[in-house]
Amino acid sequence: LDQAPTAVMQVPPEYPFKAREQNLEGYVAVKFLVKPDGSVGNVNILKSQPEGAFDDAVRTALFRWKFQPGRINGEAVASWVVTTLRFDLN
């Protein structure tokens, strides 16, 4: 990649009611594909703590994210992004 994808719009995931009720905090490590049109696809949960508690919230939020796609020789291409989203009670 000559230029990595950059986020233009990131919708924060909703804190799951059940997790908030149980005072759970944690994280989700995720890998997803940024398509040439800047949309997100192929969301893969790599690791989550506590397991499964925040996965659905992350998937739902990621599909609403928009990116400036990665580029090779000025042309928009699909590229993988790996990131971790944290869930902390305020």
N, C-alpha and C positions, 0 to 999 in steps of 0.2 A: 504494500500500500504506500502510495506517495503521501496520502492524507488519510488519517484515521477518521472514523465517524465521530461527529460531535453532536451532543444532544441539543435540540432546539426547544423541546417541550418534555418535561418530566413530571408526570402526575404521581404524587407520593401515594404509596399503597395505604389502603385503609387498615387501621389497627383492628384485627378481628375482635369482635365483642367478647367471645369466649376467652381469648388470651388476655384481654384487658381485665376481665372479671377475675381471672386467676393470677393476676399480677405477673404474667409471663413476659419476659424480654428475650430477645434472641436475634438471629440473623438468618439470611438466606443468601447463599452463594449461587449465582446463576450465570448461565451462558446462553446468549441468544444471537440470532442472526439479524443484522440490519440490512434490509433489502435495498436495491438500488433506488427505490422511490422514497427511502427514508423511514418506511414502516418497519415494525418488528415482527419476526416470525421465529419458529423453531425454538421456543423457550425450553431450556433444560435446567432443572434444579440440580446443582452439583452437590450441595450439602446444605442442610438446614438444622438449626438448633433452637428450640426443641424440634425434633423431627416432625414435619408436617403441619406445625402450628401456623406458619405464615405463608406456606407455599401458594395457596390459592390467591391470597391477597397480592402477592408479588406477580403472579401470572396475569391477573386482571389488570393491574397497573401498567405492566410492561407493554401490553398490547395497545395502550393509549399513548405511549411515548412516541415522539417523532425525532428523527435525526437528519442531519446533513450527512449523506452517505459517505462511505470511504471512497477514495478515488485512486485510480491508476491511470497515468497519462491523461489526467483531466476528465476521465470517464467514470461515472458512478458505477460502483460494483458492490456486490453483496459481501459483507464481512462479519466475522464473529466478534462479539464483545463479551468479556467476562467481568462481572462486578459483584459486589456484596451489598445488600441492603440490610440495614440494622433496624431493629424495632426496640425502641427505648421508651419506657413510660415517663411522662413528664410530671 
